[in-house]
Amino acid sequence: MSFEKNSRNYILGHLKEMISDERWQKFHDIIDVRTRYITVVLEDIFQPHNASAVIRTCELMGIQDLHITENRNSYELNKDIVVGADKWINLYKFNENANNTLQCYKELKRKGYRIVATSPHKNDILITHLPLEQKTALVLGNEGDGLSETALEHADAFVKIPMYGFTESYNISVSAALCLYELTGRMRKEVINWQLTEEEKETLLLDFALKTIKNPKTFMRRMRIELEKDKNRTGIF
């Protein structure tokens, strides 16, 4: 067993003593249905209430990772709408390059994701017909301009949501909810390995647990000291 796994199990053992059995079981229940098979990318969102609504939707749909690109607009949260959902998912911001959308795409493709842009396009398909044989990154654009030319040019596929009225498009938070409801539902029925790996589950359990105790930094400092003592004394770690 690796040093890292031994250390994580040691820390989790101490954390379990500090958290109620009901809360501990809740962590496990939620982690068991978390996924990285589907992820979301938001490009240049500038309305805080929409950004926060998408975070809340992702968390409730079991999406663990949300990627944010900031080219012209900064991504802000509305705490009244997000209601703490940002605490339980991983937010990755891309805001340090000349083209943050392209940087985000490169990182996702390196991890094996197929980039799917939500935009009317000559080669688009309905969201209900999107194949899920590969890890999927769903990309949504901002409220005014939609996706940038870069986002469209470097996407692998394009999807649209069925619409039956005069209005041109759905609100971005509604688009995210409709798409994720469809995709996560089919994913859980059609895809075999959509859940987190055991190592990812343990890492997430540690993260969840630390977020629910008082003074987590103090606790982790104490754990590191105790781990070092045990390592020197027994050689177990």
SERO-4910 file (N, C-alpha, C, O; in steps of 0.05 Angstrom, whole numbers):
BEGIN
 pado doro    nc1    nc2    nc3   cac1   cac2   cac3    cc1    cc2    cc3    oc1    oc2    oc3
  Met    A     17    -24      0      0      0      0     18     25      0     37     26     15
  Ser    A     11     44    -17     28     68    -20     28     86      5      9     84     21
  Phe    A     49    102      7     50    121     29     25    140     29     13    145     50
  Glu    A     18    149      5     -5    167      3    -31    154     12    -46    166     26
  Lys    A    -35    129      4    -60    115     11    -60    109     41    -81    113     55
  Asn    A    -37    101     52    -35     96     81    -41    122     97    -56    121    116
  Ser    A    -30    144     87    -34    169    101    -63    178    100    -75    186    120
  Arg    A    -76    175     76   -104    182     73   -122    165     91   -140    176    104
  Asn    A   -117    139     92   -133    122    109   -130    129    139   -149    128    154
  Tyr    A   -105    135    146   -100    143    174   -116    168    181   -128    169    203
  Ile    A   -115    188    164   -129    213    169   -160    209    169   -174    219    186
  Leu    A   -169    193    150   -198    187    149   -208    173    174   -230    177    183
  Gly    A   -191    155    185   -198    142    209   -203    161    232   -221    158    248
  His    A   -186    182    234   -189    202    255   -214    219    249   -228    227    268
  Leu    A   -218    226    224   -241    243    217   -267    229    223   -287    242    232
  Lys    A   -268    203    218   -293    188    223   -302    190    252   -326    189    258
  Glu    A   -283    192    270   -290    194    299   -301    221    305   -313    225    327
  Met    A   -298    241    288   -307    268    293   -334    275    279   -345    296    284
  Ile    A   -343    256    263   -367    261    246   -388    240    253   -381    217    256
  Ser    A   -413    248    253   -435    229    260   -436    207    239   -429    211    216
  Asp    A   -446    183    247   -449    161    229   -468    168    206   -464    160    183
  Glu    A   -489    183    212   -508    191    191   -495    209    170   -499    205    146
  Arg    A   -479    228    179   -465    246    161   -445    231    145   -442    235    121
  Trp    A   -431    213    157   -410    196    143   -423    180    121   -412    177     99
  Gln    A   -446    168    127   -460    152    107   -470    169     84   -470    161     61
  Lys    A   -478    193     91   -487    212     70   -465    219     51   -469    220     27
  Phe    A   -441    222     61   -417    227     44   -414    204     24   -411    208      0
  His    A   -415    179     35   -411    156     18   -433    153     -3   -428    147    -26
  Asp    A   -458    159      5   -481    156    -14   -477    176    -37   -483    169    -60
  Ile    A   -469    201    -31   -466    221    -52   -442    215    -69   -443    217    -94
  Ile    A   -420    207    -57   -395    201    -72   -400    178    -91   -389    177   -113
  Asp    A   -416    159    -83   -422    135   -100   -436    143   -126   -434    128   -146
  Val    A   -449    166   -127   -463    174   -152   -451    198   -164   -463    210   -183
  Arg    A   -427    206   -155   -413    228   -168   -399    218   -193   -393    194   -196
  Thr    A   -395    236   -212   -382    228   -238   -364    249   -248   -368    273   -244
  Arg    A   -343    240   -262   -326    258   -279   -329    249   -308   -314    260   -325
  Tyr    A   -346    231   -314   -350    222   -341   -362    245   -358   -355    248   -382
  Ile    A   -379    260   -346   -390    284   -358   -380    308   -342   -381    308   -317
  Thr    A   -371    329   -355   -364    353   -342   -375    377   -357   -386    374   -379
  Val    A   -373    401   -345   -385    425   -358   -363    446   -360   -347    450   -342
  Val    A   -364    461   -383   -347    484   -387   -365    508   -391   -383    508   -408
  Leu    A   -359    530   -377   -374    555   -380   -354    576   -391   -333    581   -379
  Glu    A   -361    587   -414   -343    607   -426   -354    635   -422   -376    642   -431
  Asp    A   -338    652   -408   -343    680   -406   -371    687   -395   -384    706   -406
  Ile    A   -380    673   -375   -406    680   -363   -403    705   -346   -385    707   -330
  Phe    A   -422    724   -349   -419    749   -334   -442    755   -316   -441    775   -301
  Gln    A   -464    740   -316   -486    745   -298   -484    726   -274   -488    702   -277
  Pro    A   -478    737   -250   -474    720   -227   -496    700   -221   -491    678   -212
  His    A   -521    709   -225   -543    690   -218   -544    666   -236   -551    644   -228
  Asn    A   -537    670   -262   -537    648   -280   -513    629   -274   -516    605   -274
  Ala    A   -490    641   -269   -467    625   -262   -472    608   -238   -465    584   -237
  Ser    A   -484    620   -218   -489    606   -193   -510    584   -196   -509    563   -184
  Ala    A   -530    589   -213   -551    569   -218   -539    544   -232   -547    522   -227
  Val    A   -519    549   -250   -506    526   -263   -490    509   -243   -491    485   -245
  Ile    A   -476    522   -225   -462    508   -204   -481    490   -188   -476    467   -183
  Arg    A   -503    502   -180   -523    487   -164   -534    463   -179   -537    442   -168
  Thr    A   -539    467   -205   -549    445   -222   -528    423   -224   -535    400   -221
  Cys    A   -503    431   -229   -482    411   -231   -480    394   -206   -478    369   -207
  Glu    A   -480    407   -183   -477    393   -158   -500    373   -154   -496    350   -145
  Leu    A   -525    382   -160   -548    365   -156   -549    342   -176   -561    321   -170
  Met    A   -537    346   -199   -537    325   -220   -514    305   -216   -511    286   -231
  Gly    A   -497    310   -196   -475    292   -191   -450    298   -206   -431    281   -207
  Ile    A   -449    321   -219   -425    329   -235   -404    340   -215   -409    359   -201
  Gln    A   -380    328   -215   -360    335   -195   -343    359   -204   -334    375   -187
  Asp    A   -338    362   -230   -320    383   -240   -334    403   -258   -350    395   -275
  Leu    A   -328    428   -253   -339    450   -270   -315    467   -278   -300    476   -262
  His    A   -312    471   -305   -290    487   -315   -300    514   -325   -320    516   -338
  Ile    A   -285    535   -318   -293    562   -323   -271    576   -339   -248    577   -330
  Thr    A   -278    588   -361   -258    604   -376   -266    633   -374   -289    641   -377
  Glu    A   -246    650   -369   -250    678   -366   -232    692   -387   -208    695   -382
  Asn    A   -244    701   -408   -229    716   -428   -234    746   -426   -216    762   -424
  Arg    A   -260    753   -426   -268    781   -423   -282    786   -397   -281    808   -385
  Asn    A   -296    766   -386   -312    769   -362   -302    752   -339   -292    730   -344
  Ser    A   -304    762   -315   -297    747   -291   -321    732   -281   -344    743   -281
  Tyr    A   -317    708   -272   -338    691   -262   -344    698   -233   -326    695   -216
  Glu    A   -368    706   -227   -375    713   -199   -398    695   -189   -415    685   -205
  Leu    A   -399    692   -163   -420    676   -151   -441    694   -137   -435    715   -127
  Asn    A   -466    684   -138   -487    696   -122   -493    676   -100   -506    655   -105
  Lys    A   -484    682    -76   -487    664    -53   -516    656    -47   -521    634    -37
  Asp    A   -534    674    -53   -563    668    -47   -573    647    -66   -592    632    -59
  Ile    A   -562    645    -90   -571    625   -110   -555    599   -108   -566    577   -110
  Val    A   -529    601   -104   -513    577   -104   -517    561    -78   -513    536    -78
  Val    A   -526    574    -57   -533    561    -31   -513    540    -22   -520    518    -13
  Gly    A   -487    546    -25   -466    528    -15   -459    505    -34   -441    489    -27
  Ala    A   -471    504    -57   -465    481    -76   -436    482    -85   -424    461    -90
  Asp    A   -424    506    -86   -396    508    -95   -377    495    -75   -354    490    -82
  Lys    A   -386    490    -51   -369    477    -31   -363    448    -37   -343    437    -29
  Trp    A   -382    436    -53   -381    407    -56   -371    397    -84   -370    373    -89
  Ile    A   -365    417   -102   -355    409   -128   -329    422   -133   -321    441   -119
  Asn    A   -314    413   -153   -288    425   -160   -292    445   -182   -301    439   -204
  Leu    A   -283    470   -177   -285    491   -196   -257    497   -207   -238    503   -191
  Tyr    A   -253    494   -233   -227    499   -245   -229    524   -263   -244    524   -282
  Lys    A   -214    544   -256   -214    569   -272   -190    571   -290   -168    564   -283
  Phe    A   -196    580   -315   -175    585   -335   -176    615   -341   -194    624   -356
  Asn    A   -157    629   -331   -157    659   -334   -129    671   -335   -126    695   -330
  Glu    A   -109    655   -342    -82    665   -342    -69    665   -370    -45    672   -372
  Asn    A    -83    658   -391    -72    656   -417    -85    676   -437   -106    687   -431
  Ala    A    -73    679   -460    -85    696   -480   -111    685   -490   -130    701   -495
  Asn    A   -113    659   -492   -139    646   -500   -145    624   -480   -136    601   -483
  Asn    A   -160    631   -460   -165    612   -438   -184    589   -447   -183    567   -436
  Thr    A   -201    594   -466   -218    573   -476   -202    551   -489   -207    527   -484
  Leu    A   -183    558   -506   -166    538   -519   -149    523   -498   -145    499   -501
  Gln    A   -139    536   -478   -124    523   -457   -141    503   -442   -132    481   -436
  Cys    A   -166    510   -437   -184    492   -424   -189    467   -441   -189    445   -431
  Tyr    A   -194    472   -467   -199    450   -485   -175    431   -486   -179    406   -485
  Lys    A   -151    442   -487   -127    425   -488   -125    407   -464   -118    383   -466
  Glu    A   -131    419   -441   -129    404   -416   -150    381   -415   -144    359   -407
  Leu    A   -174    387   -424   -196    367   -424   -190    345   -445   -195    322   -439
  Lys    A   -180    352   -468   -174    332   -488   -151    314   -479   -151    290   -485
  Arg    A   -132    326   -464   -111    310   -453   -122    289   -434   -110    267   -431
  Lys    A   -143    295   -420   -156    276   -402   -176    258   -415   -189    242   -402
  Gly    A   -178    259   -442   -195    241   -456   -224    250   -461   -241    234   -468
  Tyr    A   -229    276   -458   -256    286   -462   -262    293   -491   -244    302   -505
  Arg    A   -286    288   -499   -297    298   -525   -310    324   -519   -327    326   -502
  Ile    A   -303    345   -534   -313    372   -530   -339    376   -545   -339    374   -570
  Val    A   -361    381   -532   -387    383   -544   -398    411   -539   -404    418   -516
  Ala    A   -401    427   -560   -410    455   -558   -441    456   -560   -452    443   -578
  Thr    A   -453    471   -543   -482    474   -544   -488    499   -561   -488    522   -550
  Ser    A   -492    495   -587   -497    518   -604   -509    508   -631   -500    487   -641
  Pro    A   -529    522   -642   -539    515   -668   -516    515   -688   -501    535   -690
  His    A   -513    494   -704   -490    491   -722   -499    473   -744   -517    456   -741
  Lys    A   -486    475   -767   -495    459   -790   -492    429   -785   -506    413   -797
  Asn    A   -474    421   -767   -470    393   -761   -481    385   -733   -472    365   -722
  Asp    A   -499    401   -723   -508    395   -696   -528    372   -695   -540    365   -716
  Ile    A   -532    361   -671   -552    340   -667   -567    347   -642   -558    363   -626
  Leu    A   -590    335   -638   -606    340   -614   -591    328   -590   -578    307   -592
  Ile    A   -593    341   -567   -580    331   -543   -589    302   -536   -574    287   -525
  Thr    A   -613    295   -544   -623    268   -538   -610    247   -556   -612    223   -550
  His    A   -596    256   -577   -583    237   -595   -553    236   -592   -539    222   -607
  Leu    A   -542    251   -573   -513    253   -570   -502    226   -560   -511    217   -538
  Pro    A   -484    213   -574   -472    188   -564   -455    193   -539   -444    215   -536
  Leu    A   -455    174   -521   -440    177   -496   -419    155   -493   -414    145   -471
  Glu    A   -407    147   -516   -386    126   -514   -359    137   -505   -341    121   -501
  Gln    A   -357    163   -501   -332    176   -492   -338    196   -471   -360    208   -471
  Lys    A   -319    201   -453   -322    223   -434   -329    249   -448   -318    255   -469
  Thr    A   -348    264   -436   -360    286   -450   -357    312   -434   -365    313   -411
  Ala    A   -347    333   -448   -347    360   -436   -367    377   -451   -364    383   -474
  Leu    A   -387    386   -436   -409    402   -448   -402    431   -445   -397    441   -422
  Val    A   -401    446   -467   -392    474   -466   -416    493   -471   -430    490   -490
  Leu    A   -419    512   -453   -440    532   -455   -428    560   -456   -409    566   -441
  Gly    A   -440    577   -473   -429    604   -476   -444    624   -460   -462    618   -444
  Asn    A   -436    650   -462   -448    670   -445   -475    679   -455   -484    671   -477
  Glu    A   -488    695   -439   -516    702   -442   -522    719   -467   -544    719   -478
  Gly    A   -501    735   -475   -506    753   -497   -497    742   -524   -512    742   -543
  Asp    A   -471    734   -525   -459    726   -551   -458    697   -556   -451    688   -578
  Gly    A   -464    681   -536   -461    652   -539   -431    644   -539   -415    658   -526
  Leu    A   -424    622   -552   -397    613   -553   -380    629   -573   -390    639   -593
  Ser    A   -354    632   -566   -336    646   -583   -329    629   -608   -335    605   -609
  Glu    A   -317    642   -628   -309    627   -652   -288    606   -645   -288    584   -657
  Thr    A   -271    612   -626   -251    592   -617   -264    568   -605   -257    545   -611
  Ala    A   -284    573   -588   -298    551   -576   -312    533   -596   -312    508   -593
  Leu    A   -323    545   -616   -337    530   -637   -317    516   -656   -321    493   -663
  Glu    A   -296    530   -663   -277    519   -682   -263    494   -672   -257    475   -687
  His    A   -258    493   -646   -242    471   -634   -260    450   -620   -249    432   -608
  Ala    A   -286    452   -623   -304    432   -611   -304    407   -629   -299    409   -653
  Asp    A   -310    384   -616   -311    359   -631   -339    353   -641   -342    338   -660
  Ala    A   -359    365   -629   -387    359   -637   -404    383   -627   -396    399   -611
  Phe    A   -429    384   -638   -447    406   -632   -475    394   -626   -484    376   -640
  Val    A   -487    405   -605   -514    396   -598   -533    419   -595   -524    442   -589
  Lys    A   -558    414   -598   -579    434   -593   -601    422   -576   -604    397   -575
  Ile    A   -616    439   -563   -639    430   -546   -664    435   -562   -668    456   -575
  Pro    A   -683    416   -562   -708    420   -576   -723    445   -566   -724    450   -542
  Met    A   -733    461   -585   -748    485   -578   -772    487   -596   -771    480   -620
  Tyr    A   -795    495   -585   -820    495   -600   -834    522   -599   -858    524   -606
  Gly    A   -820    543   -592   -832    569   -590   -818    590   -608   -801    583   -624
  Phe    A   -825    615   -605   -814    637   -621   -787    646   -610   -770    656   -625
  Thr    A   -783    643   -584   -759    654   -571   -734    639   -581   -734    615   -587
  Glu    A   -712    654   -584   -689    644   -598   -674    623   -582   -663    604   -594
  Ser    A   -673    626   -556   -657    606   -540   -666    605   -512   -681    623   -502
  Tyr    A   -657    584   -497   -662    582   -469   -642    598   -453   -620    604   -463
  Asn    A   -649    606   -429   -630    618   -411   -608    597   -406   -614    573   -406
  Ile    A   -583    606   -401   -561    588   -399   -564    568   -375   -556    545   -378
  Ser    A   -575    577   -353   -579    559   -331   -600    538   -337   -598    515   -328
  Val    A   -620    545   -352   -640    526   -360   -628    507   -381   -634    483   -379
  Ser    A   -612    517   -399   -599    499   -418   -582    479   -404   -582    455   -411
  Ala    A   -566    487   -385   -549    469   -370   -566    447   -356   -559    424   -357
  Ala    A   -588    455   -343   -605    436   -329   -617    416   -349   -617    392   -343
  Leu    A   -628    425   -371   -640    407   -391   -619    388   -402   -625    364   -404
  Cys    A   -596    398   -409   -575    380   -420   -565    360   -400   -563    336   -407
  Leu    A   -560    369   -376   -549    350   -356   -569    330   -347   -562    307   -342
  Tyr    A   -594    338   -345   -615    318   -338   -616    296   -359   -618    272   -352
  Glu    A   -615    303   -384   -615    284   -406   -590    267   -405   -592    242   -406
  Leu    A   -567    279   -404   -542    264   -407   -535    247   -383   -527    224   -387
  Thr    A   -539    257   -359   -533    241   -335   -552    217   -333   -545    196   -324
  Gly    A   -577    222   -340   -597    200   -340   -589    177   -358   -589    154   -350
  Arg    A   -581    184   -383   -573    163   -402   -546    151   -394   -541    127   -397
  Met    A   -528    168   -384   -502    158   -375   -504    136   -355   -491    115   -357
  Arg    A   -522    139   -335   -525    119   -314   -537     93   -324   -534     72   -311
  Lys    A   -551     95   -346   -563     71   -358   -545     58   -379   -545     33   -381
  Glu    A   -530     74   -394   -516     63   -417   -486     59   -413   -474     42   -426
  Val    A   -474     75   -395   -445     74   -391   -438     56   -367   -450     58   -347
  Ile    A   -417     40   -371   -409     22   -349   -392     36   -328   -399     36   -305
  Asn    A   -370     48   -336   -352     60   -317   -355     90   -315   -336    105   -321
  Trp    A   -378     99   -306   -383    128   -304   -377    139   -276   -375    163   -272
  Gln    A   -374    121   -257   -369    130   -229   -340    136   -225   -322    130   -241
  Leu    A   -334    149   -202   -306    155   -195   -291    129   -189   -303    109   -181
  Thr    A   -265    131   -192   -248    108   -184   -247    107   -153   -255    126   -139
  Glu    A   -238     84   -142   -237     82   -113   -218    103   -101   -224    113    -80
  Glu    A   -197    108   -114   -178    129   -104   -191    156   -105   -188    172    -86
  Glu    A   -206    162   -126   -220    188   -128   -241    190   -106   -245    212    -94
  Lys    A   -254    168   -100   -275    168    -79   -262    174    -52   -273    190    -36
  Glu    A   -240    162    -46   -227    166    -20   -217    195    -18   -219    207      3
  Thr    A   -206    205    -40   -196    233    -39   -219    252    -35   -217    271    -20
  Leu    A   -242    247    -48   -265    264    -45   -277    262    -17   -287    282     -6
  Leu    A   -277    238     -6   -287    234     21   -270    250     41   -281    263     59
  Leu    A   -244    250     37   -227    266     54   -233    296     52   -234    310     72
  Asp    A   -238    305     27   -244    333     22   -271    340     35   -273    361     48
  Phe    A   -291    324     32   -317    329     44   -315    330     74   -326    348     87
  Ala    A   -301    311     85   -300    309    114   -285    334    126   -294    344    146
  Leu    A   -264    342    113   -249    365    123   -266    391    122   -262    409    139
  Lys    A   -284    392    103   -301    416    101   -323    417    122   -337    437    123
  Thr    A   -326    397    138   -347    396    157   -337    398    186   -353    397    205
  Ile    A   -311    399    190   -300    401    217   -290    429    222   -284    444    204
  Lys    A   -287    436    248   -276    461    255   -246    461    253   -233    440    259
  Asn    A   -234    482    244   -205    485    242   -192    463    227   -174    449    238
  Pro    A   -200    458    201   -188    436    186   -157    439    182   -143    419    180
  Lys    A   -148    464    180   -119    468    176   -103    459    201    -82    447    199
  Thr    A   -114    466    224   -102    457    249   -102    427    251    -82    415    259
  Phe    A   -124    415    244   -127    386    245   -106    373    226    -93    354    234
  Met    A   -103    383    202    -84    371    183    -55    375    192    -39    358    187
  Arg    A    -49    397    205    -22    402    215    -16    380    236      6    369    237
  Arg    A    -36    375    254    -32    355    274    -29    327    262    -12    311    271
  Met    A    -44    321    241    -42    296    228    -15    292    215     -3    270    217
  Arg    A     -4    313    202     22    311    190     44    305    210     62    290    205
  Ile    A     42    318    234     61    313    255     60    285    265     80    271    268
  Glu    A     35    275    269     31    247    279     40    227    258     52    207    265
  Leu    A     35    232    233     43    214    212     74    212    210     85    190    207
  Glu    A     87    235    213    116    235    212    128    219    236    147    205    233
  Lys    A    115    223    260    124    208    283    121    178    279    139    162    285
  Asp    A     97    170    269     92    141    264    111    130    243    121    107    245
  Lys    A    117    146    223    135    137    201    163    132    213    176    111    206
  Asn    A    172    150    229    199    147    241    200    124    261    220    110    264
  Arg    A    178    120    276    177    100    297    173     71    287    186     53    296
  Thr    A    155     68    268    147     41    259    155     34    230    158     11    223
  Gly    A    159     55    214    165     50    186    140     41    169    143     34    146
  Ile    A    117     42    182     92     34    168     86     51    145     78     42    123
  Phe    A     90     77    148     84     96    127    108    100    109    106    116     89
***
